[in-house]
Amino acid sequence: MELYDQSTLIKLVKVIFARAPTATNALDHIAQGKLRLPNMSFRNRFSKVGIVNGKLTLSRNSLLLSLHMEHNSLAWRQSPGVQSQQLANLVSFELLSSSETQRGYRLEKATLHGCHIFLDGRGLLHLKSVRTGTPEVTMVLKDGVTSGYCSNHKWFGELAYIEHQPACEIERIYDNLRALDIGIE
């Protein structure tokens, strides 16, 4: 189960460690399998995912975060006032066994309308359609503005995460999310 080719993953890791003073050393250790990627955020322990009011939504206990397009960015915002019947449509993440992942970090999966959504222990959310030709999307799970990469070579978000990659117009990223056909409006 490869979400991205190795060179793209190395680029993502490089971006994740962009602020670390020993990023090159860390990358060497990761490539050699000597170092596991740390948890990036407390936002990696969600239990469910779904679409609420047309927005991609993650839940953990009573906390609901939805993905919003605002001011030429994508941002995770708390979702107040959600009805209990809307929560019934959320799908639970299931932990993949280490033999399935062999990556050295926690990986959970949920399937929503034919889209595989992976929550990984490094604080990343991966969305992959079962339909060929639909771009995959990976996002950093953090408060506020999120950053990430699409498999059609579109980067988005804060410079600290995307480094020197040209940021794409957020409408194009949102088009990629809509193309997953999971109900995002």
C-alpha positions as CSV (number, residue, x, y, z in Angstrom):
1,M,0.0,0.0,0.0
2,E,2.0,3.0,-1.3
3,L,0.4,6.3,-1.0
4,Y,3.2,8.2,-2.7
5,D,6.5,7.2,-4.3
6,Q,9.6,7.3,-2.1
7,S,11.0,10.6,-3.6
8,T,7.7,12.5,-2.8
9,L,7.7,11.1,0.8
10,I,11.3,12.2,1.3
11,K,10.3,15.7,0.1
12,L,7.4,15.7,2.6
13,V,9.7,14.6,5.4
14,K,12.1,17.3,4.4
15,V,9.3,19.8,4.6
16,I,8.2,18.5,8.0
17,F,11.7,18.8,9.4
18,A,12.4,22.2,7.7
19,R,12.7,24.0,11.0
20,A,14.9,21.4,12.7
21,P,18.5,22.4,13.0
22,T,19.6,18.9,12.2
23,A,17.1,18.2,9.4
24,T,19.7,16.7,7.1
25,N,21.0,14.3,9.8
26,A,17.3,13.4,10.7
27,L,16.6,12.6,7.0
28,D,19.7,10.4,6.7
29,H,18.5,8.5,9.8
30,I,15.0,8.1,8.5
31,A,16.2,6.9,5.1
32,Q,18.4,4.3,6.9
33,G,15.5,3.2,9.1
34,K,17.3,4.3,12.3
35,L,14.8,7.0,13.3
36,R,11.0,7.1,13.4
37,L,9.1,10.2,12.5
38,P,7.7,11.9,15.7
39,N,4.1,12.7,16.3
40,M,3.7,16.1,14.9
41,S,0.5,17.1,16.5
42,F,-2.0,16.1,19.1
43,R,-4.5,16.1,16.3
44,N,-3.6,12.6,15.2
45,R,-5.9,10.7,17.6
46,F,-9.2,11.2,15.9
47,S,-11.7,8.4,16.0
48,K,-14.0,9.2,13.1
49,V,-14.2,11.0,9.8
50,G,-17.1,12.1,7.6
51,I,-18.9,15.0,5.9
52,V,-20.9,17.4,8.1
53,N,-22.6,20.3,6.4
54,G,-20.6,19.7,3.2
55,K,-17.2,19.9,5.1
56,L,-14.6,17.1,5.7
57,T,-14.9,16.6,9.4
58,L,-12.8,14.7,12.0
59,S,-14.1,13.8,15.4
60,R,-12.6,12.9,18.8
61,N,-15.0,12.5,21.7
62,S,-17.0,15.7,21.6
63,L,-14.4,17.7,19.5
64,L,-15.3,18.2,15.9
65,L,-13.0,19.8,13.4
66,S,-14.0,20.7,9.9
67,L,-12.0,21.7,6.9
68,H,-12.9,25.2,5.6
69,M,-11.7,27.2,2.6
70,E,-10.9,30.8,3.8
71,H,-8.7,33.7,2.7
72,N,-6.9,31.6,0.0
73,S,-6.1,28.8,2.5
74,L,-7.6,25.6,4.0
75,A,-8.0,25.6,7.7
76,W,-9.3,23.2,10.4
77,R,-11.9,24.9,12.5
78,Q,-14.0,23.7,15.4
79,S,-17.6,22.8,14.4
80,P,-20.1,24.1,16.9
81,G,-23.8,23.3,16.9
82,V,-23.7,20.0,15.0
83,Q,-26.8,17.9,15.3
84,S,-26.5,14.3,16.6
85,Q,-28.0,12.8,13.5
86,Q,-25.2,14.4,11.4
87,L,-22.7,12.6,13.6
88,A,-24.3,9.2,12.8
89,N,-22.9,9.5,9.3
90,L,-19.2,9.6,10.5
91,V,-17.1,6.5,9.8
92,S,-14.7,5.0,12.4
93,F,-11.0,4.7,11.8
94,E,-9.6,1.2,12.2
95,L,-6.0,0.6,13.2
96,L,-4.0,-1.2,10.5
97,S,-1.8,-4.0,11.8
98,S,2.0,-3.4,11.7
99,S,2.3,-6.2,9.1
100,E,0.0,-4.1,6.8
101,T,2.0,-0.9,7.3
102,Q,5.6,-1.8,8.1
103,R,6.3,1.9,8.4
104,G,7.2,2.3,12.0
105,Y,4.3,4.6,12.9
106,R,0.6,4.2,13.7
107,L,-1.7,4.1,10.6
108,E,-5.5,4.0,10.7
109,K,-7.9,3.8,7.8
110,A,-11.5,4.6,7.2
111,T,-13.4,4.2,3.9
112,L,-16.0,6.9,3.0
113,H,-17.9,6.6,-0.2
114,G,-15.1,4.8,-2.0
115,C,-12.3,7.0,-0.7
116,H,-9.7,5.6,1.6
117,I,-8.8,8.1,4.4
118,F,-5.6,7.3,6.3
119,L,-4.8,9.0,9.6
120,D,-1.1,8.5,10.4
121,G,0.7,8.9,13.7
122,R,2.9,11.7,12.3
123,G,-0.1,14.1,12.2
124,L,-0.9,13.7,8.5
125,L,-4.2,12.9,6.9
126,H,-4.1,11.1,3.5
127,L,-7.1,10.9,1.1
128,K,-7.0,8.4,-1.7
129,S,-9.8,7.6,-4.1
130,V,-10.4,4.1,-5.4
131,R,-11.0,5.6,-8.8
132,T,-7.9,5.8,-11.0
133,G,-6.8,9.3,-12.1
134,T,-8.2,11.1,-9.0
135,P,-5.4,13.0,-7.3
136,E,-4.5,11.9,-3.7
137,V,-4.3,14.6,-1.1
138,T,-2.1,14.7,2.1
139,M,-2.7,17.4,4.7
140,V,-0.9,18.3,8.0
141,L,-3.3,18.0,10.9
142,K,-2.7,21.2,13.0
143,D,-4.8,24.0,14.4
144,G,-5.7,26.6,11.8
145,V,-4.3,26.8,8.4
146,T,-3.2,23.5,7.0
147,S,-0.6,22.6,4.5
148,G,-0.1,19.7,2.2
149,Y,0.5,18.1,-1.2
150,C,-1.6,16.5,-3.9
151,S,-0.3,13.7,-6.2
152,N,-0.9,15.9,-9.2
153,H,2.1,18.0,-7.9
154,K,0.1,20.8,-6.2
155,W,1.4,22.1,-2.9
156,F,-0.5,24.3,-0.5
157,G,-0.2,26.0,2.8
158,E,2.4,27.7,4.9
159,L,6.0,28.1,3.7
160,A,7.3,26.4,6.7
161,Y,5.8,23.2,5.4
162,I,6.0,23.5,1.7
163,E,9.5,25.1,1.7
164,H,10.3,26.4,-1.8
165,Q,7.5,24.6,-3.7
166,P,5.2,27.0,-5.5
167,A,1.9,27.1,-3.7
168,C,-1.1,26.4,-5.8
169,E,-4.4,28.4,-5.8
170,I,-6.5,27.0,-3.0
171,E,-9.5,26.6,-5.3
172,R,-7.5,24.0,-7.3
173,I,-6.8,22.1,-4.1
174,Y,-10.4,22.2,-3.2
175,D,-11.3,20.9,-6.7
176,N,-9.0,17.9,-5.9
177,L,-10.9,17.4,-2.6
178,R,-14.3,17.6,-4.4
179,A,-13.0,15.1,-7.1
180,L,-12.7,12.5,-4.3
181,D,-16.5,12.4,-4.6
182,I,-17.2,12.0,-0.9
183,G,-19.6,14.9,-0.6
184,I,-17.4,17.9,0.0
185,E,-19.2,21.1,-1.2
